[in-house]
Amino acid sequence: METIRNYLDNMFSGLKRTAETERAKRELLNMMEDKYNELIAEGKSENEAVGRVISEFGNLSELKEELGLSDADVITDTRRTVDFKESEEYLSSSAKAANRIAVGVSLCILSPAPLVTLAGAFGSGSSESVSKLAVFIGLMLLFALVAVAVALFITTSIRISKYDYLKTEEISLEHGALAYVKELRDRFKESYALLMTVGVVICVVSVVPLLGIALLLGEGRIVILGVAILLLLLSIGVHLIIRAGMIKESYCVLLQEGGYADKKANRQVEKIGQIYWSVAAAIYLIWSFVTFNWGITWIIWPIAGVLFGVLSAIINATYKAEK
Amino acid sequence: MIGSDVIRGYTDTMILFLLLDEPSYGYEVSKSIENLSEGAYRIKETTLYSAFGRLERNGYIESFPGNVTFGKPRTYYRITEKGREYYREKCDEWKRTKNLVERFINLEA
């Protein structure tokens, strides 16, 4: 109910307070409350009821005559307007995309784990044919995992590409959508902090088992186990970080905050990003296959991530300076 | 799905129809419209409110404070004689509109 009241306050915040606007606000609130109460009585959840009431509210420009306003009072702008339903769809698609991308990245990180484990277990000491078979199976699993991940990346990017205009065009959220997205974002802040903290802690801690095994049990096959645990923990930690980051990013896109304030710079960053990440993937694969040092080559990804952040910050700064 | 442009000219008729027998208030009217249309049309709150205002300014309906239910005073609307006349005119207009458009409709095309 509070959300509905805030929504109306927001809608009317740009208008002069007159007897007409106050009356309209009171009447509209009455209708919305009636509808909300009935939806709740029907057994709908709070979120569902608020969502429906707000999405069926309509458009303030319809009330121009009622409120005695001229066209100038109802601000017109040329930006593409994004309404409540569109924002809602974008946010839910983004959350799904975040999940799929995070799973894909986890699979990539995990992909060498079977190979490393099998090669370690059936390495020196086993007969040559057995160790060759182990490596073969490990490689097959590696390719299978990477293939699934790549499929996830491609299908997700196709699905989410229909919302590209939100990132590249000048947009303006309808009053109601703006209030709704802001509220969701504020509610997400806590989960974001939690996911990020847990993710980072897991990543930092991930090397501990490897170090522990190496120090306590010495060299040998058992170290391989440490590498496998390292990859597993990393995949979980990175998964959490990516999910939290992508969901937060979707709020930034809609609210045009952070890196999404400047659309021109954004288009540039996107273009460079495509090349950048392909190069990073190539370096990772070449380095890994030449040295077979899977325990260390994953370091490419966090480094590439940080560098990309720096790069886009520089691009954004140069565009700002031009202005 | 029915285009809102088509409906717009007839929301007033729908509202007047619902007030023919007895006075009503905002949400009740909106719910009746949804029920009668079997969910095919939901009137937006802003559309309904502006229609009430327009109808009242033209003297087709009158508003009055209703009894207090759940501690909330509701604005009720009742149809006037002029409103009934206007409603009949709109019904007639719709019949003629329907007849006219019907001549251009071929569902097998």
Interface residues (C-beta under 8 A of the other chain):
Chain A: A24 E27 L28 N30 M31 M32 E33 D34 K35 E38 E56 F57 G58 N59 L60 E62 L63 E65 E66
Chain B: Y25 G26 Y27 S30 K31 R42 K44 E45 T46 T47 L48 Y49 S50 F52 G53 R54 K72 R74 T75
